Amino acid sequence: MRGYDASGLARELSDRLGMAPDRAKLIARSQCKMARAVIENAERMEMGIREAVWQYETRCGIRGHCALIGRRYVLAEGASLDGKRLWPGSEPSCYCSSRDIKE
């Protein structure tokens, strides 16, 4: 809510929860990346963009995401994979992105 950056969040996790610094950095980086994905999705919808095309990133740590390459999806609903709704970058270890489809 206060606009943490990854290093500030890592410091808080380490100081308040006694988490190991390396683990705190990993979690903070992941959480900030996932929050950015949600914010970008909301911004797109506010601009009137309704659909996007999934772009797979080879360093993505989630195997199933390669099945979404080039798949068109509605921003408000996310892409469906094995009955689960997903958005690029919304899961830990996901580095996927998307390209807007402008009408």
Buried (B, 14 or more C-beta within 10 A) or exposed (E): EEEBEBEEBBBBBBEEEEBEEEEBBBBBBBBBBBBEBEEBBEEBEEEEBEBBBBBBBEEBEBEEBEEBEEBEBEBEEBBEBEEEEBBBBBBEEBBBBBEEBEE
